[in-house]
Amino acid sequence: MITIRLRELLLTITILPIMVQPAVAHSLYFGNQGEDIPLLFGHPEEGEESVIPYAPASVKELTAYDLTKAVVPIEIKNFSNGISIIPNKDVAALSAFVDRGFYVVTPDNQYLNISKKEATTEYTQAFRSFNYPKSLYSWSDAIKEPLGLQLEIVPLENPFKVATGENLEVQVLFDGAPIKDVLVEYLGQSIEDVNKDGIFSIPWTQEGLKTIEASYSIPLKNDPDTDELSYSASLGVQSVPEPENWFGLGAFAFLAILARSGFYRTSRRVLMRK
């Protein structure tokens, strides 16, 4: 369930001229910080009912950074329907690269995880899905710089210092350069005023987890496997709680996260570098 306070509702109404119905496809995003941090697939604003299983093997890279932007080790838990990360006190940011592979979309809107040449039925769309989730838990001169993701959402000011009710300025980069033809979504609404440098502003709050989504596509010609490369990115912002407060986070969060009781498997300690 999504909790929307009156102030947030009024903010959403205020910015209606620049926001329309959502257009961004489902995204990979880091969920609420608790004992662990789940990597989820869905629409953040829709809560747990929107979470869709994905193959853990599709997560090709997972990197944790400290305040100096140095890579630090993390522990990963594998489930049948995704992964979660056990953070340590040094983690200031997380990023991942998830390659979900080829898809075709059938006329009745079924998504089949196959390429064009594997399709035995009619389809209306064929794409390959690349996903770049990112989340910030603290801020520094090093962490404010891009992390080098192919599609990346970058705050242009410290999101932990922007007061509730003020606007946060954000930029979207592709291969490190600004792009204008990008779809951006926040709180379930599309942002329409992204300028030629991929910069836009959104109303901000200091409560709970905030997640911004972006998508960008590149059409292909005469490719036997797919018709387009589909890129999605997410940016989550959430202050790191003290360990004794981890279990109380749910009452203050925007989003309900995937219930994970009964799913825990043997964990493994890894350091995945780009």
C-alpha positions in Angstrom: 0.0 0.0 0.0 1.2 3.5 -0.8 0.9 6.1 1.9 0.3 9.6 0.5 0.1 12.4 3.0 -2.0 15.5 2.4 1.0 17.6 1.6 2.2 15.2 -1.0 -1.2 15.0 -2.6 -1.4 18.8 -2.8 2.1 18.8 -4.4 1.0 16.3 -7.0 -2.1 18.4 -7.8 0.1 21.5 -8.1 2.3 20.0 -10.8 -0.4 18.4 -12.9 0.4 20.6 -15.9 3.8 18.9 -16.3 2.7 15.4 -15.4 0.6 12.9 -17.4 -0.3 9.2 -17.0 2.6 6.8 -16.7 4.5 5.7 -19.8 7.6 4.0 -18.4 7.6 0.2 -18.5 8.3 -1.8 -15.4 11.7 -1.1 -13.7 14.2 -2.8 -11.5 14.6 -0.7 -8.4 16.1 -1.1 -4.9 13.3 -1.3 -2.3 13.1 -0.1 1.3 16.1 -0.3 3.6 15.5 -2.8 6.4 17.5 -5.8 7.5 18.2 -6.1 3.8 17.5 -4.2 0.6 15.5 -6.0 -2.0 16.1 -5.5 -5.7 12.5 -5.5 -7.0 10.9 -5.5 -10.4 7.7 -3.5 -11.0 6.4 0.0 -10.5 7.6 1.5 -7.2 4.4 3.6 -6.6 2.2 0.5 -7.0 3.5 -1.3 -4.0 3.9 -5.0 -3.4 1.0 -6.0 -5.7 3.1 -4.8 -8.7 6.2 -6.8 -7.8 7.1 -9.3 -10.5 9.5 -12.3 -10.1 12.7 -12.2 -12.1 15.7 -14.6 -12.5 18.6 -13.8 -10.1 20.9 -14.9 -13.0 19.8 -11.8 -14.9 21.7 -9.6 -12.4 25.0 -9.3 -14.2 26.6 -6.7 -12.0 25.9 -5.4 -8.5 28.2 -2.8 -6.9 28.2 -1.0 -3.6 30.1 2.2 -2.9 31.3 4.1 0.2 31.3 7.8 0.5 34.6 8.0 -1.4 33.1 6.1 -4.2 35.3 3.1 -3.5 33.8 -0.3 -4.1 33.0 -2.2 -0.9 31.9 -5.8 -0.3 28.3 -6.7 0.3 26.4 -9.9 1.1 23.7 -11.1 -1.4 20.8 -13.3 -0.7 19.4 -15.3 -3.6 15.7 -16.3 -3.8 13.8 -18.1 -6.4 12.2 -14.8 -7.5 15.0 -12.3 -7.2 17.7 -11.1 -4.8 18.3 -8.9 -1.8 21.4 -7.2 -0.4 22.5 -7.1 3.2 24.1 -3.6 3.5 26.9 -2.7 5.8 27.4 0.7 7.5 29.9 1.9 4.8 27.4 1.6 1.9 26.5 5.1 0.5 25.2 3.9 -2.9 24.2 0.8 -4.8 24.0 0.2 -8.5 23.3 -2.8 -10.7 23.1 -4.0 -14.3 20.3 -6.4 -15.1 20.0 -8.0 -18.5 16.6 -9.5 -18.8 17.2 -10.7 -22.3 14.9 -10.7 -25.4 11.2 -10.3 -25.3 8.3 -10.3 -27.8 4.9 -8.9 -27.0 1.9 -10.8 -28.4 -1.4 -9.1 -29.6 -3.0 -10.0 -26.3 -0.2 -8.3 -24.4 1.7 -11.3 -23.2 5.5 -10.8 -22.8 7.4 -13.8 -23.9 11.1 -14.1 -22.9 12.3 -15.1 -26.4 13.9 -13.4 -29.5 12.2 -12.7 -32.8 13.7 -15.7 -34.4 12.5 -18.0 -31.6 8.9 -16.7 -31.8 6.4 -19.1 -33.2 3.4 -16.8 -32.8 2.5 -13.3 -34.0 3.9 -10.4 -32.0 3.5 -6.6 -32.0 6.8 -5.6 -30.4 10.3 -7.2 -30.0 12.9 -5.7 -27.7 15.9 -6.5 -25.5 15.7 -5.3 -21.9 18.7 -3.6 -20.1 18.1 -2.3 -16.6 20.2 0.0 -14.4 18.9 0.5 -10.9 20.7 2.8 -8.5 20.0 3.9 -4.9 21.6 6.6 -2.7 21.8 6.4 1.1 24.1 9.3 1.8 25.9 12.1 0.0 29.4 13.3 -0.7 31.4 15.1 -3.4 32.3 11.7 -4.8 28.9 10.1 -4.6 27.2 13.0 -6.4 29.1 12.2 -9.6 27.7 9.6 -12.1 28.5 6.0 -11.3 29.0 5.1 -15.0 25.8 3.3 -15.8 24.8 3.2 -19.4 21.4 4.9 -18.5 21.7 6.8 -15.3 19.6 9.2 -13.2 21.7 11.8 -11.4 20.5 14.3 -8.8 22.1 17.7 -9.5 21.8 18.7 -5.8 21.9 16.9 -2.5 18.5 15.2 -2.2 19.0 14.7 1.5 19.1 18.5 2.0 16.1 19.5 -0.2 13.3 20.3 2.1 9.8 18.7 1.8 7.8 20.9 -0.6 10.8 22.1 -2.6 11.9 20.8 -6.0 14.8 18.5 -6.7 16.7 19.0 -10.0 17.6 15.8 -11.7 19.4 14.8 -14.9 19.3 11.7 -17.1 22.5 10.5 -18.9 23.0 7.9 -21.6 26.6 6.8 -22.0 27.6 9.7 -19.8 26.0 12.4 -22.0 22.7 14.2 -21.5 19.7 13.0 -23.5 16.4 14.7 -24.2 14.2 12.0 -25.8 13.8 10.1 -22.5 10.7 9.1 -20.7 10.7 10.0 -17.0 8.2 8.9 -14.3 7.8 9.9 -10.6 5.1 8.8 -8.2 3.3 7.1 -11.1 3.2 10.1 -13.3 5.2 11.0 -16.4 7.3 14.2 -16.3 6.7 16.2 -19.5 9.1 19.1 -19.0 12.5 17.3 -19.5 14.7 19.8 -21.3 17.2 19.2 -24.1 19.9 18.4 -21.5 17.8 15.7 -19.9 17.2 18.0 -16.8 13.9 18.2 -15.0 12.5 19.1 -11.5 10.2 17.1 -9.3 8.5 18.0 -5.9 10.4 16.4 -3.1 9.8 15.0 0.4 12.1 13.8 3.1 9.8 11.0 4.1 10.3 7.4 3.1 11.8 5.9 -0.1 11.6 8.1 -3.2 12.1 6.4 -6.6 12.4 8.0 -10.0 12.2 6.0 -13.2 13.5 6.6 -16.7 13.4 4.7 -20.0 15.0 5.1 -23.4 14.9 3.0 -26.6 17.1 2.6 -29.6 15.5 1.1 -32.7 17.4 -1.5 -34.7 17.2 -2.3 -38.4 17.5 -5.8 -39.9 18.4 -7.4 -36.6 17.4 -11.1 -36.5 16.8 -11.1 -32.8 15.0 -7.9 -31.9 13.7 -4.6 -33.2 14.9 -2.3 -30.4 17.2 -2.0 -27.4 15.1 -1.0 -24.4 16.9 0.7 -21.5 15.4 1.5 -18.1 16.9 3.2 -15.0 15.8 4.0 -11.5 17.1 6.2 -8.8 16.1 5.6 -5.2 16.9 7.9 -2.3 16.6 6.8 1.3 18.5 7.8 4.4 20.4 4.9 6.0 18.8 4.1 9.4 20.6 3.1 12.5 20.6 -0.7 12.9 18.3 -0.6 15.9 15.7 1.3 13.8 15.7 -1.0 10.8 12.6 -2.9 11.9 10.5 0.2 12.2 11.0 1.5 8.7 7.8 0.0 7.2 5.6 2.6 9.0 7.3 5.5 7.3 7.8 4.1 3.8 6.1 5.1 0.5 6.0 1.5 -0.8 5.1 -1.9 0.5 8.0 -4.3 -0.4 7.9 -7.9 -1.4 7.1 -10.2 1.6 10.1 -12.4 1.9 9.3 -14.7 4.9 10.0 -18.3 4.1 12.1 -17.4 1.1 15.5 -17.1 2.7 18.2 -19.3 1.3 21.9 -19.7 2.0 23.6 -16.4 1.5 27.0 -15.8 -0.1 29.5 -13.0 0.3 30.5 -11.5 -3.1 32.2 -8.5 -4.5 30.9 -7.8 -8.0 32.9 -5.2 -9.9 32.1 -3.5 -13.2 
